[in-house]
Amino acid sequence: MNKGSEKYIFRYEPGQEGLLLDALVAAANDARTDFDWFDAAVVSFKLTQSLIHQADEILYKDLTDPMQSCRRDVE
């Protein structure tokens, strides 16, 4: 994330998302930077979207038609 003359790069290992959220809180609370709570919310939202995408890939990886799990056979 670029903000003015500052650049923020947040990296984390899978399963360590909580540590990333802790780092966002620390950065937002740090008066020495321009990183604020809105920035933390934006990065947190992007993290959530990424996790949802990963979960969808896991849940639907074996389905040729992802909607097939929502359909019922009617005879």
PyMOL Python script that loads the backbone (N, CA, C, O; Angstrom):
from pymol import cmd

cmd.read_pdbstr("""\
ATOM      1  N   MET A   1       0.847  -1.162   0.000  1.00  0.00           N
ATOM      2  CA  MET A   1       0.000   0.000   0.000  1.00  0.00           C
ATOM      3  C   MET A   1       0.899   1.232   0.000  1.00  0.00           C
ATOM      4  O   MET A   1       1.800   1.354   0.829  1.00  0.00           O
ATOM      5  N   ASN A   2       0.649   2.125  -0.919  1.00  0.00           N
ATOM      6  CA  ASN A   2       1.368   3.394  -0.963  1.00  0.00           C
ATOM      7  C   ASN A   2       0.494   4.479  -0.350  1.00  0.00           C
ATOM      8  O   ASN A   2      -0.695   4.596  -0.649  1.00  0.00           O
ATOM      9  N   LYS A   3       1.112   5.257   0.507  1.00  0.00           N
ATOM     10  CA  LYS A   3       0.397   6.377   1.121  1.00  0.00           C
ATOM     11  C   LYS A   3       1.381   7.531   1.232  1.00  0.00           C
ATOM     12  O   LYS A   3       2.268   7.539   2.086  1.00  0.00           O
ATOM     13  N   GLY A   4       1.202   8.497   0.353  1.00  0.00           N
ATOM     14  CA  GLY A   4       2.144   9.614   0.330  1.00  0.00           C
ATOM     15  C   GLY A   4       3.532   9.110  -0.004  1.00  0.00           C
ATOM     16  O   GLY A   4       3.717   8.373  -0.972  1.00  0.00           O
ATOM     17  N   SER A   5       4.496   9.502   0.790  1.00  0.00           N
ATOM     18  CA  SER A   5       5.876   9.068   0.550  1.00  0.00           C
ATOM     19  C   SER A   5       6.180   7.731   1.228  1.00  0.00           C
ATOM     20  O   SER A   5       7.293   7.217   1.117  1.00  0.00           O
ATOM     21  N   GLU A   6       5.198   7.174   1.925  1.00  0.00           N
ATOM     22  CA  GLU A   6       5.402   5.912   2.639  1.00  0.00           C
ATOM     23  C   GLU A   6       4.837   4.740   1.844  1.00  0.00           C
ATOM     24  O   GLU A   6       3.833   4.866   1.144  1.00  0.00           O
ATOM     25  N   LYS A   7       5.507   3.599   1.971  1.00  0.00           N
ATOM     26  CA  LYS A   7       5.061   2.375   1.314  1.00  0.00           C
ATOM     27  C   LYS A   7       4.968   1.289   2.375  1.00  0.00           C
ATOM     28  O   LYS A   7       5.903   1.081   3.148  1.00  0.00           O
ATOM     29  N   TYR A   8       3.834   0.598   2.406  1.00  0.00           N
ATOM     30  CA  TYR A   8       3.608  -0.451   3.394  1.00  0.00           C
ATOM     31  C   TYR A   8       3.459  -1.787   2.683  1.00  0.00           C
ATOM     32  O   TYR A   8       2.668  -1.925   1.750  1.00  0.00           O
ATOM     33  N   ILE A   9       4.222  -2.758   3.133  1.00  0.00           N
ATOM     34  CA  ILE A   9       4.132  -4.114   2.602  1.00  0.00           C
ATOM     35  C   ILE A   9       3.870  -5.037   3.786  1.00  0.00           C
ATOM     36  O   ILE A   9       4.674  -5.114   4.715  1.00  0.00           O
ATOM     37  N   PHE A  10       2.749  -5.730   3.744  1.00  0.00           N
ATOM     38  CA  PHE A  10       2.394  -6.660   4.808  1.00  0.00           C
ATOM     39  C   PHE A  10       2.455  -8.074   4.241  1.00  0.00           C
ATOM     40  O   PHE A  10       1.748  -8.403   3.288  1.00  0.00           O
ATOM     41  N   ARG A  11       3.302  -8.901   4.834  1.00  0.00           N
ATOM     42  CA  ARG A  11       3.424 -10.299   4.414  1.00  0.00           C
ATOM     43  C   ARG A  11       3.088 -11.188   5.601  1.00  0.00           C
ATOM     44  O   ARG A  11       3.348 -10.847   6.754  1.00  0.00           O
ATOM     45  N   TYR A  12       2.511 -12.322   5.289  1.00  0.00           N
ATOM     46  CA  TYR A  12       2.158 -13.263   6.350  1.00  0.00           C
ATOM     47  C   TYR A  12       2.148 -14.678   5.792  1.00  0.00           C
ATOM     48  O   TYR A  12       1.968 -14.888   4.593  1.00  0.00           O
ATOM     49  N   GLU A  13       2.342 -15.624   6.665  1.00  0.00           N
ATOM     50  CA  GLU A  13       2.276 -17.034   6.301  1.00  0.00           C
ATOM     51  C   GLU A  13       0.817 -17.488   6.406  1.00  0.00           C
ATOM     52  O   GLU A  13       0.064 -16.969   7.230  1.00  0.00           O
ATOM     53  N   PRO A  14       0.420 -18.449   5.580  1.00  0.00           N
ATOM     54  CA  PRO A  14      -0.939 -18.988   5.721  1.00  0.00           C
ATOM     55  C   PRO A  14      -1.177 -19.462   7.156  1.00  0.00           C
ATOM     56  O   PRO A  14      -0.332 -20.128   7.754  1.00  0.00           O
ATOM     57  N   GLY A  15      -2.318 -19.112   7.681  1.00  0.00           N
ATOM     58  CA  GLY A  15      -2.649 -19.467   9.049  1.00  0.00           C
ATOM     59  C   GLY A  15      -2.242 -18.415  10.066  1.00  0.00           C
ATOM     60  O   GLY A  15      -2.582 -18.519  11.245  1.00  0.00           O
ATOM     61  N   GLN A  16      -1.516 -17.402   9.614  1.00  0.00           N
ATOM     62  CA  GLN A  16      -1.051 -16.340  10.510  1.00  0.00           C
ATOM     63  C   GLN A  16      -1.776 -15.019  10.256  1.00  0.00           C
ATOM     64  O   GLN A  16      -1.231 -13.945  10.511  1.00  0.00           O
ATOM     65  N   GLU A  17      -2.988 -15.105   9.760  1.00  0.00           N
ATOM     66  CA  GLU A  17      -3.750 -13.903   9.436  1.00  0.00           C
ATOM     67  C   GLU A  17      -3.987 -13.033  10.672  1.00  0.00           C
ATOM     68  O   GLU A  17      -4.030 -11.807  10.577  1.00  0.00           O
ATOM     69  N   GLY A  18      -4.137 -13.668  11.817  1.00  0.00           N
ATOM     70  CA  GLY A  18      -4.330 -12.918  13.060  1.00  0.00           C
ATOM     71  C   GLY A  18      -3.151 -12.019  13.374  1.00  0.00           C
ATOM     72  O   GLY A  18      -3.322 -10.907  13.872  1.00  0.00           O
ATOM     73  N   LEU A  19      -1.943 -12.509  13.079  1.00  0.00           N
ATOM     74  CA  LEU A  19      -0.752 -11.680  13.290  1.00  0.00           C
ATOM     75  C   LEU A  19      -0.747 -10.480  12.349  1.00  0.00           C
ATOM     76  O   LEU A  19      -0.308  -9.391  12.720  1.00  0.00           O
ATOM     77  N   LEU A  20      -1.236 -10.686  11.140  1.00  0.00           N
ATOM     78  CA  LEU A  20      -1.345  -9.562  10.202  1.00  0.00           C
ATOM     79  C   LEU A  20      -2.315  -8.518  10.753  1.00  0.00           C
ATOM     80  O   LEU A  20      -2.034  -7.321  10.708  1.00  0.00           O
ATOM     81  N   LEU A  21      -3.445  -8.968  11.266  1.00  0.00           N
ATOM     82  CA  LEU A  21      -4.404  -8.020  11.838  1.00  0.00           C
ATOM     83  C   LEU A  21      -3.791  -7.266  13.014  1.00  0.00           C
ATOM     84  O   LEU A  21      -4.024  -6.068  13.177  1.00  0.00           O
ATOM     85  N   ASP A  22      -3.007  -7.969  13.835  1.00  0.00           N
ATOM     86  CA  ASP A  22      -2.308  -7.297  14.941  1.00  0.00           C
ATOM     87  C   ASP A  22      -1.346  -6.234  14.414  1.00  0.00           C
ATOM     88  O   ASP A  22      -1.235  -5.150  14.987  1.00  0.00           O
ATOM     89  N   ALA A  23      -0.653  -6.550  13.319  1.00  0.00           N
ATOM     90  CA  ALA A  23       0.285  -5.592  12.723  1.00  0.00           C
ATOM     91  C   ALA A  23      -0.458  -4.375  12.172  1.00  0.00           C
ATOM     92  O   ALA A  23       0.040  -3.253  12.254  1.00  0.00           O
ATOM     93  N   LEU A  24      -1.643  -4.596  11.612  1.00  0.00           N
ATOM     94  CA  LEU A  24      -2.441  -3.475  11.109  1.00  0.00           C
ATOM     95  C   LEU A  24      -2.861  -2.552  12.249  1.00  0.00           C
ATOM     96  O   LEU A  24      -2.821  -1.329  12.113  1.00  0.00           O
ATOM     97  N   VAL A  25      -3.259  -3.136  13.360  1.00  0.00           N
ATOM     98  CA  VAL A  25      -3.640  -2.340  14.533  1.00  0.00           C
ATOM     99  C   VAL A  25      -2.446  -1.533  15.026  1.00  0.00           C
ATOM    100  O   VAL A  25      -2.566  -0.343  15.317  1.00  0.00           O
ATOM    101  N   ALA A  26      -1.290  -2.192  15.116  1.00  0.00           N
ATOM    102  CA  ALA A  26      -0.083  -1.500  15.586  1.00  0.00           C
ATOM    103  C   ALA A  26       0.282  -0.351  14.651  1.00  0.00           C
ATOM    104  O   ALA A  26       0.643   0.735  15.105  1.00  0.00           O
ATOM    105  N   ALA A  27       0.188  -0.593  13.346  1.00  0.00           N
ATOM    106  CA  ALA A  27       0.527   0.458  12.381  1.00  0.00           C
ATOM    107  C   ALA A  27      -0.457   1.624  12.478  1.00  0.00           C
ATOM    108  O   ALA A  27      -0.055   2.785  12.397  1.00  0.00           O
ATOM    109  N   ALA A  28      -1.742   1.315  12.650  1.00  0.00           N
ATOM    110  CA  ALA A  28      -2.749   2.381  12.754  1.00  0.00           C
ATOM    111  C   ALA A  28      -2.570   3.191  14.036  1.00  0.00           C
ATOM    112  O   ALA A  28      -2.885   4.381  14.068  1.00  0.00           O
ATOM    113  N   ASN A  29      -2.070   2.558  15.079  1.00  0.00           N
ATOM    114  CA  ASN A  29      -1.846   3.251  16.356  1.00  0.00           C
ATOM    115  C   ASN A  29      -0.522   4.010  16.409  1.00  0.00           C
ATOM    116  O   ASN A  29      -0.297   4.793  17.332  1.00  0.00           O
ATOM    117  N   ASP A  30       0.348   3.789  15.438  1.00  0.00           N
ATOM    118  CA  ASP A  30       1.677   4.404  15.438  1.00  0.00           C
ATOM    119  C   ASP A  30       1.591   5.835  14.906  1.00  0.00           C
ATOM    120  O   ASP A  30       1.378   6.047  13.713  1.00  0.00           O
ATOM    121  N   ALA A  31       1.755   6.795  15.781  1.00  0.00           N
ATOM    122  CA  ALA A  31       1.647   8.213  15.400  1.00  0.00           C
ATOM    123  C   ALA A  31       2.786   8.663  14.490  1.00  0.00           C
ATOM    124  O   ALA A  31       2.712   9.741  13.900  1.00  0.00           O
ATOM    125  N   ARG A  32       3.835   7.854  14.369  1.00  0.00           N
ATOM    126  CA  ARG A  32       4.974   8.233  13.518  1.00  0.00           C
ATOM    127  C   ARG A  32       4.714   7.981  12.038  1.00  0.00           C
ATOM    128  O   ARG A  32       5.520   8.375  11.195  1.00  0.00           O
ATOM    129  N   THR A  33       3.598   7.328  11.711  1.00  0.00           N
ATOM    130  CA  THR A  33       3.287   7.037  10.312  1.00  0.00           C
ATOM    131  C   THR A  33       1.968   7.681   9.919  1.00  0.00           C
ATOM    132  O   THR A  33       1.204   8.141  10.768  1.00  0.00           O
ATOM    133  N   ASP A  34       1.716   7.706   8.622  1.00  0.00           N
ATOM    134  CA  ASP A  34       0.439   8.205   8.110  1.00  0.00           C
ATOM    135  C   ASP A  34      -0.589   7.084   7.962  1.00  0.00           C
ATOM    136  O   ASP A  34      -1.727   7.340   7.567  1.00  0.00           O
ATOM    137  N   PHE A  35      -0.203   5.846   8.272  1.00  0.00           N
ATOM    138  CA  PHE A  35      -1.119   4.707   8.193  1.00  0.00           C
ATOM    139  C   PHE A  35      -2.198   4.891   9.255  1.00  0.00           C
ATOM    140  O   PHE A  35      -1.895   5.015  10.441  1.00  0.00           O
ATOM    141  N   ASP A  36      -3.469   4.910   8.820  1.00  0.00           N
ATOM    142  CA  ASP A  36      -4.551   5.169   9.771  1.00  0.00           C
ATOM    143  C   ASP A  36      -5.551   4.015   9.781  1.00  0.00           C
ATOM    144  O   ASP A  36      -5.341   2.986   9.138  1.00  0.00           O
ATOM    145  N   TRP A  37      -6.639   4.205  10.521  1.00  0.00           N
ATOM    146  CA  TRP A  37      -7.624   3.134  10.664  1.00  0.00           C
ATOM    147  C   TRP A  37      -8.342   2.838   9.356  1.00  0.00           C
ATOM    148  O   TRP A  37      -8.734   1.696   9.117  1.00  0.00           O
ATOM    149  N   PHE A  38      -8.520   3.829   8.514  1.00  0.00           N
ATOM    150  CA  PHE A  38      -9.118   3.566   7.203  1.00  0.00           C
ATOM    151  C   PHE A  38      -8.212   2.647   6.397  1.00  0.00           C
ATOM    152  O   PHE A  38      -8.685   1.706   5.760  1.00  0.00           O
ATOM    153  N   ASP A  39      -6.906   2.916   6.424  1.00  0.00           N
ATOM    154  CA  ASP A  39      -5.951   2.058   5.717  1.00  0.00           C
ATOM    155  C   ASP A  39      -6.000   0.634   6.270  1.00  0.00           C
ATOM    156  O   ASP A  39      -5.970  -0.334   5.510  1.00  0.00           O
ATOM    157  N   ALA A  40      -6.076   0.515   7.592  1.00  0.00           N
ATOM    158  CA  ALA A  40      -6.159  -0.807   8.218  1.00  0.00           C
ATOM    159  C   ALA A  40      -7.424  -1.532   7.755  1.00  0.00           C
ATOM    160  O   ALA A  40      -7.397  -2.736   7.501  1.00  0.00           O
ATOM    161  N   ALA A  41      -8.523  -0.800   7.649  1.00  0.00           N
ATOM    162  CA  ALA A  41      -9.777  -1.398   7.188  1.00  0.00           C
ATOM    163  C   ALA A  41      -9.668  -1.861   5.742  1.00  0.00           C
ATOM    164  O   ALA A  41     -10.179  -2.925   5.393  1.00  0.00           O
ATOM    165  N   VAL A  42      -9.009  -1.074   4.898  1.00  0.00           N
ATOM    166  CA  VAL A  42      -8.840  -1.443   3.491  1.00  0.00           C
ATOM    167  C   VAL A  42      -8.018  -2.722   3.375  1.00  0.00           C
ATOM    168  O   VAL A  42      -8.400  -3.638   2.647  1.00  0.00           O
ATOM    169  N   VAL A  43      -6.898  -2.792   4.082  1.00  0.00           N
ATOM    170  CA  VAL A  43      -6.043  -3.984   4.019  1.00  0.00           C
ATOM    171  C   VAL A  43      -6.781  -5.182   4.611  1.00  0.00           C
ATOM    172  O   VAL A  43      -6.690  -6.289   4.080  1.00  0.00           O
ATOM    173  N   SER A  44      -7.505  -4.971   5.695  1.00  0.00           N
ATOM    174  CA  SER A  44      -8.282  -6.047   6.312  1.00  0.00           C
ATOM    175  C   SER A  44      -9.350  -6.567   5.351  1.00  0.00           C
ATOM    176  O   SER A  44      -9.567  -7.776   5.264  1.00  0.00           O
ATOM    177  N   PHE A  45     -10.009  -5.673   4.637  1.00  0.00           N
ATOM    178  CA  PHE A  45     -11.015  -6.072   3.653  1.00  0.00           C
ATOM    179  C   PHE A  45     -10.378  -6.903   2.547  1.00  0.00           C
ATOM    180  O   PHE A  45     -10.936  -7.919   2.131  1.00  0.00           O
ATOM    181  N   LYS A  46      -9.215  -6.476   2.070  1.00  0.00           N
ATOM    182  CA  LYS A  46      -8.517  -7.235   1.023  1.00  0.00           C
ATOM    183  C   LYS A  46      -8.123  -8.618   1.527  1.00  0.00           C
ATOM    184  O   LYS A  46      -8.206  -9.597   0.785  1.00  0.00           O
ATOM    185  N   LEU A  47      -7.697  -8.703   2.777  1.00  0.00           N
ATOM    186  CA  LEU A  47      -7.368  -9.992   3.380  1.00  0.00           C
ATOM    187  C   LEU A  47      -8.609 -10.884   3.406  1.00  0.00           C
ATOM    188  O   LEU A  47      -8.540 -12.059   3.044  1.00  0.00           O
ATOM    189  N   THR A  48      -9.729 -10.332   3.828  1.00  0.00           N
ATOM    190  CA  THR A  48     -10.974 -11.100   3.887  1.00  0.00           C
ATOM    191  C   THR A  48     -11.373 -11.608   2.511  1.00  0.00           C
ATOM    192  O   THR A  48     -11.762 -12.767   2.368  1.00  0.00           O
ATOM    193  N   GLN A  49     -11.282 -10.759   1.504  1.00  0.00           N
ATOM    194  CA  GLN A  49     -11.620 -11.167   0.136  1.00  0.00           C
ATOM    195  C   GLN A  49     -10.710 -12.297  -0.333  1.00  0.00           C
ATOM    196  O   GLN A  49     -11.170 -13.242  -0.974  1.00  0.00           O
ATOM    197  N   SER A  50      -9.432 -12.202  -0.017  1.00  0.00           N
ATOM    198  CA  SER A  50      -8.477 -13.243  -0.388  1.00  0.00           C
ATOM    199  C   SER A  50      -8.820 -14.565   0.295  1.00  0.00           C
ATOM    200  O   SER A  50      -8.767 -15.622  -0.335  1.00  0.00           O
ATOM    201  N   LEU A  51      -9.170 -14.511   1.577  1.00  0.00           N
ATOM    202  CA  LEU A  51      -9.520 -15.728   2.312  1.00  0.00           C
ATOM    203  C   LEU A  51     -10.804 -16.352   1.776  1.00  0.00           C
ATOM    204  O   LEU A  51     -10.908 -17.576   1.692  1.00  0.00           O
ATOM    205  N   ILE A  52     -11.779 -15.529   1.414  1.00  0.00           N
ATOM    206  CA  ILE A  52     -13.018 -16.044   0.828  1.00  0.00           C
ATOM    207  C   ILE A  52     -12.720 -16.739  -0.490  1.00  0.00           C
ATOM    208  O   ILE A  52     -13.251 -17.817  -0.756  1.00  0.00           O
ATOM    209  N   HIS A  53     -11.880 -16.137  -1.312  1.00  0.00           N
ATOM    210  CA  HIS A  53     -11.505 -16.732  -2.597  1.00  0.00           C
ATOM    211  C   HIS A  53     -10.808 -18.076  -2.376  1.00  0.00           C
ATOM    212  O   HIS A  53     -11.113 -19.050  -3.064  1.00  0.00           O
ATOM    213  N   GLN A  54      -9.882 -18.134  -1.427  1.00  0.00           N
ATOM    214  CA  GLN A  54      -9.187 -19.386  -1.130  1.00  0.00           C
ATOM    215  C   GLN A  54     -10.165 -20.455  -0.650  1.00  0.00           C
ATOM    216  O   GLN A  54     -10.064 -21.615  -1.050  1.00  0.00           O
ATOM    217  N   ALA A  55     -11.101 -20.073   0.197  1.00  0.00           N
ATOM    218  CA  ALA A  55     -12.096 -21.028   0.695  1.00  0.00           C
ATOM    219  C   ALA A  55     -12.969 -21.547  -0.439  1.00  0.00           C
ATOM    220  O   ALA A  55     -13.270 -22.739  -0.493  1.00  0.00           O
ATOM    221  N   ASP A  56     -13.376 -20.666  -1.339  1.00  0.00           N
ATOM    222  CA  ASP A  56     -14.174 -21.088  -2.492  1.00  0.00           C
ATOM    223  C   ASP A  56     -13.413 -22.084  -3.350  1.00  0.00           C
ATOM    224  O   ASP A  56     -13.987 -23.070  -3.813  1.00  0.00           O
ATOM    225  N   GLU A  57     -12.127 -21.840  -3.566  1.00  0.00           N
ATOM    226  CA  GLU A  57     -11.325 -22.769  -4.363  1.00  0.00           C
ATOM    227  C   GLU A  57     -11.267 -24.143  -3.707  1.00  0.00           C
ATOM    228  O   GLU A  57     -11.353 -25.161  -4.395  1.00  0.00           O
ATOM    229  N   ILE A  58     -11.125 -24.183  -2.406  1.00  0.00           N
ATOM    230  CA  ILE A  58     -11.069 -25.459  -1.689  1.00  0.00           C
ATOM    231  C   ILE A  58     -12.425 -26.161  -1.746  1.00  0.00           C
ATOM    232  O   ILE A  58     -12.495 -27.360  -2.018  1.00  0.00           O
ATOM    233  N   LEU A  59     -13.491 -25.422  -1.492  1.00  0.00           N
ATOM    234  CA  LEU A  59     -14.825 -26.016  -1.452  1.00  0.00           C
ATOM    235  C   LEU A  59     -15.288 -26.536  -2.803  1.00  0.00           C
ATOM    236  O   LEU A  59     -15.963 -27.563  -2.876  1.00  0.00           O
ATOM    237  N   TYR A  60     -14.934 -25.843  -3.859  1.00  0.00           N
ATOM    238  CA  TYR A  60     -15.475 -26.167  -5.172  1.00  0.00           C
ATOM    239  C   TYR A  60     -14.455 -26.754  -6.134  1.00  0.00           C
ATOM    240  O   TYR A  60     -14.735 -26.846  -7.329  1.00  0.00           O
ATOM    241  N   LYS A  61     -13.274 -27.158  -5.655  1.00  0.00           N
ATOM    242  CA  LYS A  61     -12.215 -27.616  -6.559  1.00  0.00           C
ATOM    243  C   LYS A  61     -12.592 -28.866  -7.338  1.00  0.00           C
ATOM    244  O   LYS A  61     -12.115 -29.047  -8.458  1.00  0.00           O
ATOM    245  N   ASP A  62     -13.430 -29.735  -6.785  1.00  0.00           N
ATOM    246  CA  ASP A  62     -13.780 -30.980  -7.463  1.00  0.00           C
ATOM    247  C   ASP A  62     -15.087 -30.891  -8.245  1.00  0.00           C
ATOM    248  O   ASP A  62     -15.538 -31.888  -8.808  1.00  0.00           O
ATOM    249  N   LEU A  63     -15.689 -29.729  -8.286  1.00  0.00           N
ATOM    250  CA  LEU A  63     -16.953 -29.567  -8.996  1.00  0.00           C
ATOM    251  C   LEU A  63     -16.715 -28.924 -10.352  1.00  0.00           C
ATOM    252  O   LEU A  63     -16.077 -27.876 -10.450  1.00  0.00           O
ATOM    253  N   THR A  64     -17.236 -29.560 -11.402  1.00  0.00           N
ATOM    254  CA  THR A  64     -17.130 -28.929 -12.715  1.00  0.00           C
ATOM    255  C   THR A  64     -18.077 -27.742 -12.810  1.00  0.00           C
ATOM    256  O   THR A  64     -17.785 -26.754 -13.483  1.00  0.00           O
ATOM    257  N   ASP A  65     -19.213 -27.848 -12.133  1.00  0.00           N
ATOM    258  CA  ASP A  65     -20.189 -26.762 -12.082  1.00  0.00           C
ATOM    259  C   ASP A  65     -20.405 -26.412 -10.614  1.00  0.00           C
ATOM    260  O   ASP A  65     -21.084 -27.155  -9.905  1.00  0.00           O
ATOM    261  N   PRO A  66     -19.840 -25.287 -10.134  1.00  0.00           N
ATOM    262  CA  PRO A  66     -19.963 -24.938  -8.716  1.00  0.00           C
ATOM    263  C   PRO A  66     -21.401 -24.876  -8.216  1.00  0.00           C
ATOM    264  O   PRO A  66     -21.644 -25.051  -7.021  1.00  0.00           O
ATOM    265  N   MET A  67     -22.344 -24.634  -9.097  1.00  0.00           N
ATOM    266  CA  MET A  67     -23.740 -24.548  -8.676  1.00  0.00           C
ATOM    267  C   MET A  67     -24.375 -25.921  -8.503  1.00  0.00           C
ATOM    268  O   MET A  67     -25.493 -26.014  -7.996  1.00  0.00           O
ATOM    269  N   GLN A  68     -23.689 -26.999  -8.912  1.00  0.00           N
ATOM    270  CA  GLN A  68     -24.296 -28.317  -8.811  1.00  0.00           C
ATOM    271  C   GLN A  68     -24.563 -28.702  -7.360  1.00  0.00           C
ATOM    272  O   GLN A  68     -25.479 -29.481  -7.095  1.00  0.00           O
ATOM    273  N   SER A  69     -23.796 -28.181  -6.427  1.00  0.00           N
ATOM    274  CA  SER A  69     -24.032 -28.507  -5.022  1.00  0.00           C
ATOM    275  C   SER A  69     -25.304 -27.840  -4.504  1.00  0.00           C
ATOM    276  O   SER A  69     -25.813 -28.214  -3.447  1.00  0.00           O
ATOM    277  N   CYS A  70     -25.821 -26.852  -5.243  1.00  0.00           N
ATOM    278  CA  CYS A  70     -27.031 -26.147  -4.819  1.00  0.00           C
ATOM    279  C   CYS A  70     -28.288 -26.767  -5.423  1.00  0.00           C
ATOM    280  O   CYS A  70     -29.402 -26.440  -5.014  1.00  0.00           O
ATOM    281  N   ARG A  71     -28.111 -27.665  -6.399  1.00  0.00           N
ATOM    282  CA  ARG A  71     -29.258 -28.240  -7.102  1.00  0.00           C
ATOM    283  C   ARG A  71     -29.636 -29.582  -6.487  1.00  0.00           C
ATOM    284  O   ARG A  71     -28.792 -30.303  -5.954  1.00  0.00           O
ATOM    285  N   ARG A  72     -30.893 -29.888  -6.572  1.00  0.00           N
ATOM    286  CA  ARG A  72     -31.370 -31.188  -6.125  1.00  0.00           C
ATOM    287  C   ARG A  72     -31.938 -31.913  -7.327  1.00  0.00           C
ATOM    288  O   ARG A  72     -32.574 -31.309  -8.191  1.00  0.00           O
ATOM    289  N   ASP A  73     -31.703 -33.205  -7.374  1.00  0.00           N
ATOM    290  CA  ASP A  73     -32.290 -34.010  -8.448  1.00  0.00           C
ATOM    291  C   ASP A  73     -33.785 -34.164  -8.193  1.00  0.00           C
ATOM    292  O   ASP A  73     -34.205 -34.553  -7.104  1.00  0.00           O
ATOM    293  N   VAL A  74     -34.562 -33.861  -9.193  1.00  0.00           N
ATOM    294  CA  VAL A  74     -36.011 -33.999  -9.096  1.00  0.00           C
ATOM    295  C   VAL A  74     -36.432 -35.058 -10.087  1.00  0.00           C
ATOM    296  O   VAL A  74     -36.135 -34.958 -11.277  1.00  0.00           O
ATOM    297  N   GLU A  75     -37.121 -36.071  -9.601  1.00  0.00           N
ATOM    298  CA  GLU A  75     -37.565 -37.149 -10.490  1.00  0.00           C
ATOM    299  C   GLU A  75     -39.055 -37.215 -10.549  1.00  0.00           C
ATOM    300  O   GLU A  75     -39.608 -38.063 -11.250  1.00  0.00           O
TER     301      GLU A  75
END
""", "prot")
cmd.dss("prot")
cmd.show_as("cartoon", "prot")
cmd.util.cbc("prot")
cmd.orient("prot")
